[in-house]
Amino acid sequence: MNIRHQHIIQLVSERGSISVSELSQIASVSEVTIRQDLNVLEKGGFLRRVHGAAVAPESDDVGARMRTRYATKKRLAEHAASLVNAGEVVFIEGGSTNALLARELSERQDITIVTVSHYIATLLRDTGGDVIILGGLYQKSSESVVGPLTRICIQNLNFHKVFIGIDGWDALTGFTGRNMLRCDVVNALMAKQTHTVALTDSSKFGQIHPYPLAPECPFSHVITDSDIPDADREILAAQGLQLDIIDIV
């Protein structure tokens, strides 16, 4: 994805709709080029094409959430991808930043990706690397599988690294999630006691949701951006977590 594509995504996300002619003027390229760009971005789920314009998708799915703070999430995903070594088995749990991580890893053929997310598995369908998708109860809203069968699958596999999306963190509650069944999957992953990474943009800090994420098995590593409040950063560091703070230009 080039810089022009990223700018188009940002404009569509901010405005909701923008014409091909205006995009052509802003980007200083032909309308033919813009239409080609929109075809690529529509296939990636970043926007929807209508006659003479591009619009943001109406559904509140992972693809839609990817467009919120897109540049920040992409930078976080790039950093996370740089930590994955050749030959590793990597679990990518779900969420918008993890979906971008999957995109970053999609060209590599030297790793195995395991996921509960059908959205992520679909992103990887045309790639060379091996993809393992676990069984379980399919949640239509998140396009992921959950439940006892998913737990059994997790218990019978091993991973080098696990990347997990979170919904919130607060000094009093720790990491939390909004969906009980998804949190149950995360807790099963954390119980493996492998290298677990919370991959999240800083907007999640200061938020509290009902369900705790693995209170008895803390994360090994947190990757977030430099907008995280200083007080939260200090608390996480004091807890002994490996903390990667990524500057966003």
Contacts in CASP RR format, 6 or more apart in sequence:
PFRMAT RR
TARGET T0000
AUTHOR 0000-0000-0000
METHOD contacts of the structure
MODEL  1
MNIRHQHIIQLVSERGSISVSELSQIASVSEVTIRQDLNVLEKGGFLRRV
HGAAVAPESDDVGARMRTRYATKKRLAEHAASLVNAGEVVFIEGGSTNAL
LARELSERQDITIVTVSHYIATLLRDTGGDVIILGGLYQKSSESVVGPLT
RICIQNLNFHKVFIGIDGWDALTGFTGRNMLRCDVVNALMAKQTHTVALT
DSSKFGQIHPYPLAPECPFSHVITDSDIPDADREILAAQGLQLDIIDIV
4 27 0 8 1.000
4 29 0 8 1.000
4 37 0 8 1.000
5 37 0 8 1.000
5 40 0 8 1.000
5 41 0 8 1.000
6 70 0 8 1.000
6 71 0 8 1.000
6 74 0 8 1.000
7 26 0 8 1.000
7 27 0 8 1.000
8 23 0 8 1.000
8 27 0 8 1.000
8 34 0 8 1.000
8 37 0 8 1.000
8 38 0 8 1.000
8 41 0 8 1.000
8 47 0 8 1.000
8 54 0 8 1.000
9 41 0 8 1.000
9 46 0 8 1.000
9 47 0 8 1.000
9 67 0 8 1.000
9 70 0 8 1.000
10 70 0 8 1.000
10 71 0 8 1.000
11 18 0 8 1.000
11 23 0 8 1.000
11 26 0 8 1.000
12 18 0 8 1.000
12 46 0 8 1.000
12 47 0 8 1.000
12 54 0 8 1.000
12 55 0 8 1.000
12 56 0 8 1.000
12 67 0 8 1.000
13 56 0 8 1.000
13 67 0 8 1.000
13 68 0 8 1.000
13 70 0 8 1.000
16 55 0 8 1.000
16 56 0 8 1.000
17 50 0 8 1.000
17 53 0 8 1.000
17 54 0 8 1.000
17 55 0 8 1.000
17 56 0 8 1.000
18 53 0 8 1.000
18 54 0 8 1.000
19 52 0 8 1.000
19 53 0 8 1.000
20 31 0 8 1.000
20 34 0 8 1.000
20 35 0 8 1.000
20 38 0 8 1.000
20 52 0 8 1.000
20 53 0 8 1.000
20 54 0 8 1.000
21 31 0 8 1.000
21 52 0 8 1.000
23 34 0 8 1.000
23 37 0 8 1.000
23 54 0 8 1.000
24 30 0 8 1.000
24 31 0 8 1.000
24 33 0 8 1.000
24 34 0 8 1.000
27 33 0 8 1.000
27 34 0 8 1.000
38 47 0 8 1.000
38 49 0 8 1.000
38 54 0 8 1.000
39 49 0 8 1.000
41 47 0 8 1.000
41 54 0 8 1.000
42 48 0 8 1.000
42 49 0 8 1.000
42 54 0 8 1.000
44 123 0 8 1.000
45 57 0 8 1.000
45 63 0 8 1.000
46 63 0 8 1.000
46 66 0 8 1.000
46 67 0 8 1.000
47 54 0 8 1.000
47 55 0 8 1.000
47 56 0 8 1.000
47 57 0 8 1.000
47 67 0 8 1.000
48 54 0 8 1.000
48 55 0 8 1.000
48 56 0 8 1.000
48 57 0 8 1.000
49 55 0 8 1.000
56 64 0 8 1.000
56 67 0 8 1.000
57 63 0 8 1.000
57 64 0 8 1.000
61 119 0 8 1.000
61 141 0 8 1.000
61 143 0 8 1.000
62 94 0 8 1.000
62 95 0 8 1.000
62 96 0 8 1.000
62 99 0 8 1.000
62 117 0 8 1.000
62 119 0 8 1.000
62 142 0 8 1.000
62 143 0 8 1.000
63 96 0 8 1.000
63 99 0 8 1.000
63 119 0 8 1.000
65 95 0 8 1.000
65 96 0 8 1.000
66 73 0 8 1.000
66 96 0 8 1.000
66 99 0 8 1.000
66 100 0 8 1.000
68 96 0 8 1.000
69 201 0 8 1.000
69 203 0 8 1.000
71 248 0 8 1.000
72 201 0 8 1.000
72 202 0 8 1.000
72 225 0 8 1.000
72 227 0 8 1.000
72 248 0 8 1.000
73 96 0 8 1.000
73 97 0 8 1.000
73 100 0 8 1.000
73 201 0 8 1.000
74 100 0 8 1.000
75 225 0 8 1.000
75 246 0 8 1.000
75 248 0 8 1.000
76 97 0 8 1.000
76 100 0 8 1.000
76 199 0 8 1.000
76 200 0 8 1.000
76 201 0 8 1.000
76 223 0 8 1.000
76 224 0 8 1.000
76 225 0 8 1.000
76 246 0 8 1.000
77 97 0 8 1.000
77 98 0 8 1.000
77 100 0 8 1.000
77 101 0 8 1.000
77 103 0 8 1.000
77 104 0 8 1.000
77 199 0 8 1.000
78 104 0 8 1.000
79 223 0 8 1.000
79 244 0 8 1.000
79 246 0 8 1.000
80 101 0 8 1.000
80 104 0 8 1.000
80 163 0 8 1.000
80 197 0 8 1.000
80 199 0 8 1.000
80 223 0 8 1.000
81 101 0 8 1.000
81 104 0 8 1.000
81 105 0 8 1.000
83 161 0 8 1.000
83 197 0 8 1.000
84 90 0 8 1.000
84 105 0 8 1.000
84 108 0 8 1.000
84 111 0 8 1.000
84 161 0 8 1.000
85 160 0 8 1.000
86 110 0 8 1.000
86 111 0 8 1.000
87 110 0 8 1.000
87 111 0 8 1.000
87 112 0 8 1.000
88 111 0 8 1.000
88 112 0 8 1.000
88 160 0 8 1.000
88 161 0 8 1.000
89 111 0 8 1.000
89 112 0 8 1.000
89 114 0 8 1.000
89 157 0 8 1.000
89 158 0 8 1.000
89 159 0 8 1.000
89 160 0 8 1.000
90 105 0 8 1.000
90 111 0 8 1.000
90 112 0 8 1.000
90 113 0 8 1.000
90 114 0 8 1.000
90 159 0 8 1.000
90 160 0 8 1.000
90 161 0 8 1.000
90 162 0 8 1.000
90 163 0 8 1.000
91 113 0 8 1.000
91 114 0 8 1.000
91 115 0 8 1.000
91 159 0 8 1.000
91 161 0 8 1.000
91 162 0 8 1.000
91 163 0 8 1.000
91 189 0 8 1.000
92 98 0 8 1.000
92 101 0 8 1.000
92 102 0 8 1.000
92 113 0 8 1.000
92 114 0 8 1.000
92 115 0 8 1.000
92 117 0 8 1.000
92 120 0 8 1.000
92 163 0 8 1.000
93 115 0 8 1.000
93 116 0 8 1.000
93 117 0 8 1.000
93 162 0 8 1.000
93 163 0 8 1.000
93 164 0 8 1.000
93 165 0 8 1.000
93 185 0 8 1.000
93 186 0 8 1.000
93 189 0 8 1.000
94 115 0 8 1.000
94 116 0 8 1.000
94 117 0 8 1.000
94 119 0 8 1.000
94 120 0 8 1.000
94 142 0 8 1.000
94 144 0 8 1.000
94 164 0 8 1.000
94 165 0 8 1.000
95 117 0 8 1.000
95 142 0 8 1.000
95 165 0 8 1.000
97 165 0 8 1.000
97 199 0 8 1.000
97 200 0 8 1.000
97 201 0 8 1.000
98 117 0 8 1.000
98 120 0 8 1.000
98 163 0 8 1.000
98 164 0 8 1.000
98 165 0 8 1.000
98 199 0 8 1.000
99 117 0 8 1.000
99 119 0 8 1.000
99 120 0 8 1.000
99 123 0 8 1.000
101 163 0 8 1.000
101 199 0 8 1.000
102 113 0 8 1.000
102 115 0 8 1.000
102 120 0 8 1.000
102 123 0 8 1.000
102 124 0 8 1.000
103 123 0 8 1.000
105 111 0 8 1.000
105 113 0 8 1.000
106 123 0 8 1.000
106 124 0 8 1.000
106 127 0 8 1.000
107 127 0 8 1.000
108 129 0 8 1.000
109 127 0 8 1.000
109 128 0 8 1.000
109 129 0 8 1.000
110 129 0 8 1.000
111 129 0 8 1.000
112 129 0 8 1.000
112 130 0 8 1.000
112 131 0 8 1.000
112 132 0 8 1.000
113 120 0 8 1.000
113 124 0 8 1.000
113 129 0 8 1.000
113 130 0 8 1.000
113 131 0 8 1.000
113 132 0 8 1.000
114 131 0 8 1.000
114 132 0 8 1.000
114 133 0 8 1.000
114 134 0 8 1.000
114 157 0 8 1.000
114 159 0 8 1.000
115 121 0 8 1.000
115 131 0 8 1.000
115 132 0 8 1.000
115 133 0 8 1.000
115 134 0 8 1.000
116 133 0 8 1.000
116 134 0 8 1.000
116 135 0 8 1.000
116 144 0 8 1.000
116 145 0 8 1.000
116 146 0 8 1.000
116 150 0 8 1.000
116 185 0 8 1.000
117 133 0 8 1.000
117 142 0 8 1.000
117 143 0 8 1.000
117 144 0 8 1.000
118 133 0 8 1.000
118 138 0 8 1.000
118 143 0 8 1.000
118 144 0 8 1.000
118 145 0 8 1.000
119 143 0 8 1.000
119 144 0 8 1.000
121 131 0 8 1.000
121 133 0 8 1.000
124 131 0 8 1.000
125 131 0 8 1.000
132 157 0 8 1.000
133 145 0 8 1.000
134 145 0 8 1.000
134 150 0 8 1.000
134 153 0 8 1.000
134 154 0 8 1.000
135 145 0 8 1.000
135 149 0 8 1.000
135 150 0 8 1.000
135 153 0 8 1.000
136 145 0 8 1.000
136 146 0 8 1.000
136 147 0 8 1.000
136 149 0 8 1.000
136 150 0 8 1.000
136 153 0 8 1.000
137 145 0 8 1.000
137 146 0 8 1.000
137 147 0 8 1.000
137 149 0 8 1.000
137 150 0 8 1.000
137 181 0 8 1.000
138 144 0 8 1.000
138 145 0 8 1.000
139 145 0 8 1.000
139 146 0 8 1.000
139 179 0 8 1.000
139 181 0 8 1.000
139 182 0 8 1.000
142 179 0 8 1.000
142 182 0 8 1.000
144 182 0 8 1.000
144 185 0 8 1.000
146 181 0 8 1.000
146 182 0 8 1.000
146 184 0 8 1.000
146 185 0 8 1.000
147 181 0 8 1.000
147 184 0 8 1.000
147 185 0 8 1.000
150 185 0 8 1.000
150 188 0 8 1.000
151 184 0 8 1.000
151 185 0 8 1.000
151 188 0 8 1.000
154 185 0 8 1.000
154 188 0 8 1.000
154 189 0 8 1.000
154 192 0 8 1.000
155 188 0 8 1.000
155 192 0 8 1.000
158 192 0 8 1.000
158 194 0 8 1.000
159 192 0 8 1.000
159 194 0 8 1.000
160 194 0 8 1.000
160 195 0 8 1.000
161 194 0 8 1.000
161 195 0 8 1.000
161 196 0 8 1.000
161 197 0 8 1.000
162 189 0 8 1.000
162 190 0 8 1.000
162 192 0 8 1.000
162 194 0 8 1.000
162 195 0 8 1.000
162 196 0 8 1.000
162 197 0 8 1.000
163 197 0 8 1.000
163 199 0 8 1.000
164 186 0 8 1.000
164 189 0 8 1.000
164 190 0 8 1.000
164 196 0 8 1.000
164 197 0 8 1.000
164 198 0 8 1.000
164 199 0 8 1.000
164 213 0 8 1.000
164 219 0 8 1.000
165 198 0 8 1.000
165 199 0 8 1.000
165 200 0 8 1.000
166 175 0 8 1.000
166 176 0 8 1.000
166 177 0 8 1.000
166 198 0 8 1.000
166 200 0 8 1.000
166 204 0 8 1.000
166 213 0 8 1.000
167 176 0 8 1.000
167 177 0 8 1.000
167 178 0 8 1.000
167 179 0 8 1.000
167 204 0 8 1.000
167 207 0 8 1.000
167 209 0 8 1.000
168 175 0 8 1.000
168 176 0 8 1.000
168 177 0 8 1.000
168 200 0 8 1.000
168 204 0 8 1.000
168 205 0 8 1.000
168 206 0 8 1.000
168 207 0 8 1.000
168 208 0 8 1.000
168 209 0 8 1.000
169 175 0 8 1.000
169 176 0 8 1.000
169 198 0 8 1.000
169 200 0 8 1.000
169 204 0 8 1.000
169 205 0 8 1.000
169 206 0 8 1.000
169 207 0 8 1.000
169 232 0 8 1.000
170 176 0 8 1.000
170 205 0 8 1.000
170 206 0 8 1.000
170 207 0 8 1.000
170 208 0 8 1.000
171 231 0 8 1.000
171 232 0 8 1.000
171 235 0 8 1.000
172 208 0 8 1.000
173 208 0 8 1.000
173 212 0 8 1.000
174 212 0 8 1.000
174 213 0 8 1.000
174 215 0 8 1.000
175 198 0 8 1.000
175 212 0 8 1.000
175 213 0 8 1.000
175 214 0 8 1.000
175 219 0 8 1.000
176 183 0 8 1.000
176 207 0 8 1.000
176 208 0 8 1.000
176 209 0 8 1.000
176 210 0 8 1.000
176 211 0 8 1.000
176 212 0 8 1.000
176 213 0 8 1.000
177 183 0 8 1.000
177 209 0 8 1.000
177 210 0 8 1.000
177 211 0 8 1.000
177 212 0 8 1.000
177 213 0 8 1.000
178 209 0 8 1.000
178 210 0 8 1.000
178 211 0 8 1.000
179 211 0 8 1.000
180 210 0 8 1.000
180 211 0 8 1.000
183 211 0 8 1.000
183 212 0 8 1.000
183 213 0 8 1.000
186 213 0 8 1.000
186 214 0 8 1.000
187 213 0 8 1.000
187 214 0 8 1.000
187 217 0 8 1.000
189 196 0 8 1.000
189 214 0 8 1.000
190 196 0 8 1.000
190 213 0 8 1.000
190 214 0 8 1.000
190 217 0 8 1.000
190 219 0 8 1.000
191 214 0 8 1.000
191 217 0 8 1.000
193 217 0 8 1.000
195 220 0 8 1.000
195 221 0 8 1.000
196 214 0 8 1.000
196 217 0 8 1.000
196 219 0 8 1.000
196 220 0 8 1.000
196 221 0 8 1.000
197 219 0 8 1.000
197 220 0 8 1.000
197 221 0 8 1.000
197 222 0 8 1.000
197 223 0 8 1.000
198 219 0 8 1.000
198 221 0 8 1.000
198 222 0 8 1.000
198 223 0 8 1.000
198 224 0 8 1.000
199 223 0 8 1.000
200 222 0 8 1.000
200 223 0 8 1.000
200 224 0 8 1.000
201 224 0 8 1.000
201 225 0 8 1.000
201 227 0 8 1.000
202 224 0 8 1.000
202 225 0 8 1.000
202 226 0 8 1.000
202 227 0 8 1.000
202 228 0 8 1.000
202 229 0 8 1.000
203 227 0 8 1.000
205 224 0 8 1.000
205 228 0 8 1.000
205 229 0 8 1.000
205 232 0 8 1.000
206 229 0 8 1.000
206 232 0 8 1.000
218 239 0 8 1.000
218 241 0 8 1.000
219 241 0 8 1.000
220 241 0 8 1.000
220 242 0 8 1.000
221 241 0 8 1.000
221 242 0 8 1.000
221 243 0 8 1.000
221 244 0 8 1.000
222 236 0 8 1.000
222 241 0 8 1.000
222 242 0 8 1.000
222 243 0 8 1.000
222 244 0 8 1.000
223 244 0 8 1.000
223 246 0 8 1.000
224 244 0 8 1.000
224 245 0 8 1.000
224 246 0 8 1.000
225 245 0 8 1.000
225 246 0 8 1.000
225 247 0 8 1.000
225 248 0 8 1.000
226 245 0 8 1.000
226 246 0 8 1.000
226 247 0 8 1.000
226 248 0 8 1.000
227 248 0 8 1.000
228 245 0 8 1.000
233 243 0 8 1.000
233 245 0 8 1.000
236 243 0 8 1.000
237 243 0 8 1.000
END
